[in-house]
Amino acid sequence: MVRSLTERLRRQFNVAVAEVEEQDTWQTAVLGLAVVSNEAGHAQRQLDRILETIEETRLDAELVDRQVDVMSL
């Protein structure tokens, strides 16, 4: 389940995705996503679209928490 989701998100949104925690826990997945943009607002909208897609297409999954860090150089 996690592998197919991460691959689909990579293809559809051109985003870096990795399972970053809970690899040994059954029925739990923690994903890390990275979006690079020259505008923080664009990156935030992209992440919002990704999360909406997960919620709409993976009815067997529940989004429990979300943490966003914006880094600017």
C-alpha positions, 0 to 999 in steps of 0.5 A, a space after each residue: 500500500 505505501 509503496 504504490 502510494 509513494 510512487 503515484 505521488 512522485 509521478 503525479 506531483 513531482 514530489 520527493 516522498 519517503 516512508 520516514 518512521 514506523 516502518 516496522 509498525 503494521 497499519 501505520 505509515 509516516 511519510 515525508 514529502 519535500 516540495 521545492 519552489 521559489 514561492 512558499 505559497 506555491 509549495 504550501 498549495 502543492 502540499 495541500 493538493 497532495 494531502 487532498 489527493 491522499 484523502 480522496 483516493 485512499 479511503 482505507 487511510 486516515 490522515 492523523 497528523 500533519 507537520 509543515 516546515 517551510 525553509 527559505 534561503 
